[in-house]
């Protein structure tokens, strides 16, 4: 199976410039790859030009063969008896293919190093971004938990305060009810006592013959103006009790005769 990235062993500068690559997710930046290929193509083009120059120079420095020398002499009209001559020692010309191969290998090695460094840098950057995202997520989670705990504590405190206030109000109402009930019972007892005394006075009136005379009302006032000291304690506040204002109390319908019969 042929790979899409297969290319000649020694590609030309134009082949490098026109090289196309498949697009994948999270790959390298196409603009950077294209710029890098342009640079490599420029270096290959320079190496090819140097190779052509070295070939020309090597061909110019190579000693002519006997056939080439004879042809040159015939052309110049200087045909002479050949005299064997000892050729001067010349340094073996350097193989241009070996030179260009070394240069191209150096370019590929440099490109591989740069690609490895870019990959390592991208991986380090990705790890850094991932770590920052995790740290931010942990911070947000802890902050949300702290706010939830604070709101829960505030709700608990508010509920406890409301319970305490309700208990205080209920306790105050209970105390007030006890005071009112005590005052009402005291008033009821006093009213019953007065009613019994009035009933006894009505049942046993004393006539003018054997008893005390009935006193006529004084001219200075009506009988309602006279206050019997025996009934003054009806309105007295019991010792240890507080006077409680009772606004708009409903009228008590008390049947003293029925209670007396009971």
C-alpha positions as CSV (number, residue, x, y, z in Angstrom):
1,X,0.0,0.0,0.0
2,X,1.5,3.3,-1.0
3,X,1.7,6.0,1.6
4,X,0.3,9.5,0.9
5,X,3.6,10.9,2.2
6,X,5.8,8.9,-0.1
7,X,8.2,11.1,-2.0
8,X,11.5,10.7,-4.0
9,X,14.7,10.2,-2.2
10,X,16.0,13.5,-3.4
11,X,13.0,15.7,-4.1
12,X,13.4,18.9,-6.0
13,X,12.7,22.3,-4.6
14,X,9.5,22.6,-6.7
15,X,8.2,19.2,-5.4
16,X,8.8,20.4,-1.9
17,X,6.9,23.6,-2.5
18,X,3.9,21.9,-4.0
19,X,3.7,19.1,-1.5
20,X,0.2,18.7,0.0
21,X,-0.7,17.0,3.4
22,X,-3.9,15.5,4.7
23,X,-5.8,17.7,7.2
24,X,-6.5,16.1,10.6
25,X,-7.9,17.4,13.9
26,X,-5.5,19.2,16.3
27,X,-2.6,19.0,13.7
28,X,0.1,21.5,13.0
29,X,-0.7,25.0,11.8
30,X,-0.9,24.8,7.9
31,X,0.7,28.3,7.5
32,X,3.7,27.3,9.6
33,X,4.1,24.0,7.7
34,X,3.9,25.8,4.4
35,X,6.4,28.4,5.5
36,X,8.8,25.7,6.8
37,X,8.5,23.8,3.4
38,X,9.3,27.0,1.6
39,X,12.5,27.4,3.6
40,X,13.5,23.7,3.0
41,X,12.8,24.1,-0.7
42,X,15.0,27.2,-0.8
43,X,17.8,25.3,0.9
44,X,17.4,22.4,-1.5
45,X,17.4,24.8,-4.5
46,X,20.7,26.3,-3.2
47,X,22.2,22.9,-2.8
48,X,21.2,21.9,-6.3
49,X,22.8,25.1,-7.7
50,X,26.0,24.4,-5.7
51,X,25.9,20.8,-7.1
52,X,25.7,22.1,-10.7
53,X,28.6,24.5,-10.0
54,X,30.7,21.8,-8.5
55,X,30.0,19.5,-11.5
56,X,31.1,22.2,-13.9
57,X,34.2,22.9,-11.8
58,X,35.1,19.2,-11.6
59,X,34.7,18.8,-15.3
60,X,36.9,21.8,-16.0
61,X,39.6,20.5,-13.7
62,X,39.5,16.9,-15.0
63,X,42.6,16.2,-17.4
64,X,41.5,15.7,-21.1
65,X,41.6,12.1,-22.4
66,X,44.0,11.2,-25.3
67,X,41.2,11.3,-27.8
68,X,40.1,14.8,-26.6
69,X,43.7,16.1,-26.8
70,X,44.2,14.7,-30.3
71,X,41.0,16.2,-31.5
72,X,42.0,19.6,-30.1
73,X,45.5,19.4,-31.7
74,X,44.0,18.5,-35.1
75,X,41.7,21.3,-34.8
76,X,44.5,23.7,-34.0
77,X,46.8,22.3,-36.8
78,X,49.5,21.3,-34.4
79,X,49.7,17.5,-35.0
80,X,53.0,16.3,-33.6
81,X,54.6,13.1,-32.6
82,X,53.1,12.3,-29.3
83,X,55.6,12.4,-26.5
84,X,54.6,10.4,-23.5
85,X,54.4,12.7,-20.5
86,X,53.9,11.9,-16.9
87,X,50.6,13.4,-15.7
88,X,50.8,15.6,-12.7
89,X,49.2,14.2,-9.6
90,X,45.9,15.7,-9.0
91,X,43.7,15.4,-5.9
92,X,40.7,13.2,-6.5
93,X,37.6,15.4,-7.0
94,X,35.1,15.2,-4.2
95,X,31.9,13.4,-5.2
96,X,29.2,16.1,-5.5
97,X,26.5,13.5,-4.7
98,X,28.2,12.8,-1.4
99,X,28.4,16.5,-0.6
100,X,24.7,17.2,-1.4
101,X,23.7,14.1,0.5
102,X,25.5,15.3,3.6
103,X,24.0,18.7,3.2
104,X,20.5,17.3,2.7
105,X,21.0,15.0,5.7
106,X,21.9,17.9,7.8
107,X,18.8,19.8,6.7
108,X,16.6,16.8,7.5
109,X,18.2,16.4,10.9
110,X,17.7,20.1,11.7
111,X,14.1,19.9,10.6
112,X,13.5,16.8,12.7
113,X,15.0,18.5,15.7
114,X,12.8,21.6,15.2
115,X,9.7,19.4,14.8
116,X,10.5,17.5,18.0
117,X,11.0,20.8,19.9
118,X,7.8,22.2,18.5
119,X,5.9,19.1,19.5
120,X,7.4,19.1,23.0
121,X,6.5,22.8,23.3
122,X,2.9,22.2,22.2
123,X,2.5,19.3,24.6
124,X,3.9,21.4,27.5
125,X,1.5,24.2,26.6
126,X,-1.5,21.8,26.4
127,X,-0.5,20.4,29.8
128,X,-0.3,23.9,31.3
129,X,-3.7,24.9,29.9
130,X,-5.2,21.6,31.2
131,X,-3.7,22.1,34.7
132,X,-5.0,25.7,34.8
133,X,-8.5,24.6,33.8
134,X,-8.5,21.9,36.5
135,X,-7.3,24.3,39.1
136,X,-10.0,26.8,38.1
137,X,-12.6,24.1,38.2
138,X,-11.5,23.1,41.7
139,X,-11.5,26.7,42.9
140,X,-15.1,27.2,41.6
141,X,-16.2,24.0,43.2
142,X,-14.8,24.9,46.6
143,X,-16.2,28.4,46.4
144,X,-19.7,27.0,45.6
145,X,-19.4,24.5,48.5
146,X,-18.4,27.3,50.8
147,X,-21.3,29.5,49.7
148,X,-23.7,26.6,50.1
149,X,-22.5,25.9,53.7
150,X,-22.8,29.6,54.5
151,X,-26.3,29.8,53.2
152,X,-27.2,26.6,55.1
153,X,-25.7,28.0,58.3
154,X,-27.6,31.3,57.9
155,X,-30.9,29.4,57.4
156,X,-30.3,27.3,60.5
157,X,-29.5,30.4,62.5
158,X,-32.6,32.2,61.2
159,X,-34.8,29.2,62.0
160,X,-33.4,28.9,65.6
161,X,-33.9,32.6,66.1
162,X,-37.5,32.3,64.9
163,X,-38.1,29.4,67.3
164,X,-36.7,31.3,70.2
165,X,-38.9,34.4,69.4
166,X,-42.0,32.2,69.1
167,X,-41.2,30.5,72.4
168,X,-40.7,33.9,74.0
169,X,-44.0,35.2,72.7
170,X,-45.9,32.1,73.7
171,X,-44.4,32.2,77.2
172,X,-45.4,35.8,77.6
173,X,-48.9,35.1,76.4
174,X,-49.1,32.1,78.8
175,X,-48.0,34.3,81.7
176,X,-50.5,37.0,80.8
177,X,-53.3,34.4,80.5
178,X,-52.4,33.1,84.0
179,X,-52.6,36.6,85.4
180,X,-56.0,37.3,83.7
181,X,-57.4,34.0,84.9
182,X,-56.3,34.7,88.5
183,X,-57.8,38.2,88.4
184,X,-61.0,36.8,86.9
185,X,-61.4,34.1,89.5
186,X,-60.7,36.6,92.3
187,X,-63.3,39.0,90.8
188,X,-65.8,36.1,90.5
189,X,-65.3,35.1,94.1
190,X,-65.8,38.6,95.3
191,X,-68.9,39.1,93.2
192,X,-70.4,35.9,94.5
193,X,-69.7,37.0,98.1
194,X,-71.4,40.4,97.5
195,X,-74.3,38.7,95.9
196,X,-74.8,36.4,98.8
197,X,-74.7,39.3,101.3
198,X,-77.2,41.3,99.2
199,X,-79.5,38.2,99.1
200,X,-79.3,37.8,102.8
201,X,-80.1,41.5,103.4
202,X,-83.1,41.3,101.1
203,X,-84.4,38.1,102.7
204,X,-84.3,39.5,106.3
205,X,-85.3,43.2,106.3
206,X,-85.7,44.8,109.8
207,X,-88.9,46.7,110.4
208,X,-89.3,49.9,112.5
209,X,-90.7,48.1,115.6
210,X,-87.9,45.8,116.6
211,X,-84.9,46.7,114.6
212,X,-82.8,49.5,113.6
213,X,-84.6,52.2,111.7
214,X,-84.2,52.5,108.1
215,X,-82.0,55.4,107.3
216,X,-83.2,57.8,104.7
217,X,-80.9,59.0,102.1
218,X,-79.0,62.1,103.0
219,X,-79.6,65.3,101.3
220,X,-76.0,65.7,100.3
221,X,-76.0,62.9,97.8
222,X,-77.7,59.8,96.4
223,X,-77.3,56.3,97.7
224,X,-75.0,55.5,94.7
225,X,-72.5,58.1,96.0
226,X,-72.1,56.2,99.3
227,X,-69.2,53.6,99.1
228,X,-69.4,50.7,101.4
229,X,-65.9,50.0,102.7
230,X,-66.6,46.3,102.8
231,X,-66.5,46.2,99.0
232,X,-63.5,48.3,98.4
233,X,-61.2,45.3,98.3
234,X,-63.0,44.0,95.2
235,X,-61.0,46.3,93.0
236,X,-57.7,46.0,94.9
237,X,-54.8,44.3,93.1
238,X,-53.7,41.1,94.8
239,X,-50.3,41.2,96.4
240,X,-47.6,40.0,94.0
241,X,-49.8,40.5,90.9
242,X,-49.6,43.2,88.2
243,X,-52.4,45.3,86.9
244,X,-53.2,44.1,83.3
245,X,-55.1,46.3,80.9
246,X,-57.9,44.3,79.3
247,X,-59.2,46.2,76.3
248,X,-62.7,45.5,75.0
249,X,-63.5,42.4,76.9
250,X,-66.7,40.7,76.1
251,X,-69.5,40.9,78.7
252,X,-69.6,37.9,81.1
253,X,-73.0,36.3,81.4
254,X,-72.9,34.9,84.9
255,X,-76.0,33.2,86.4
256,X,-75.3,33.5,90.1
257,X,-78.5,31.7,91.1
258,X,-77.6,28.7,89.0
259,X,-74.1,28.6,90.3
260,X,-75.4,29.0,93.9
261,X,-77.8,26.0,93.4
262,X,-74.9,23.9,92.1
